[in-house]
Amino acid sequence: MDKDTYPLGSYHWRVVVVRRDGETRLGEVSPPSETRTFHVEPPPPPPTNTPKPTNTPKPTPTQAPPPTPTPWPTPGPTPG
């Protein structure tokens, strides 16, 4: 795991510092006058009343029999 990634539930947060000169640095500590703070909200959790799909067993595919090898033609009398 990266040292600048901290798990919070199922979401990962990264410390990103955006300087006024446009450079973006991970985990850099700058004076507050040079940084802009972004407030990021995690997406809402999915509703719990959604019916879960039932696990239907998958039908096992029937295997086709192996193809019978084509016999080599028997050599007839060589002309000549």
N, C-alpha and C positions, 0 to 999 in steps of 0.2 A: 504494500500500500504506500502511496506517495506520502511524504511527510507533510504536505500541505493539504491533504484531504482528510476530513474528519467525518466519520459516519454519524448520522443523526437519523435514527429510524432507518428507513429505506432510501433516504436521500443523502447525497454527498455534497458537502459545501466546500468551496475553495475560497481561499483568501486572495482576492485580486485587488491590486492597487493600481489605479489609473492616474498617472501623473498629468499635469497640465500640458506637458510637452507632447502628449499623445502616446508615450510609451506605457506598455502594460507589463507589470512585473508581478510574479507570484510570490506572496508572502513577504513582500518588501515593506518595511516600516518607514513611512515618510512623515514629515511634519503635516499636521492637519490642513495647513494652508495649501498644500500641494495635492491633496487627495480629494476625491469625490466619493461619497458613500452611496452605495446602492442597496436598497432594501428589497430582498427577494423573498417572496412568499412561496412555500411549497404548494403544488397543486392539491386541490381538495381530494380527500379519499374517495374511492368509488362507493356508490350507494350499496348498502348491505342487503337491500331487498331484491337484488337481482338474482333470479334463479340460476343456480349453477348447472352446467350441462352434466347430465349423467354419463358415466363412463360406460358406453356400450362396447361389449367385446367385439373386436374386429374379426371378421371371418377369416379363417386361415385359407390362403389361396391354395387351390389344388394344383399340385405339381404335375406338369405334363410328363408323360413317359419319355425317356431319352430317345432320341431319333435312332432308328436302326441304321447301322452303317451300310452304305451302298457297296455291294460286292464289286470287286474289280472284274472287268470283263475278262473272261478266259481267253487267252491268246489262241487264235486259230492257226492254221498252217500259214506260215509266212510265204507270201507270193515270191516266186522267183525260181 
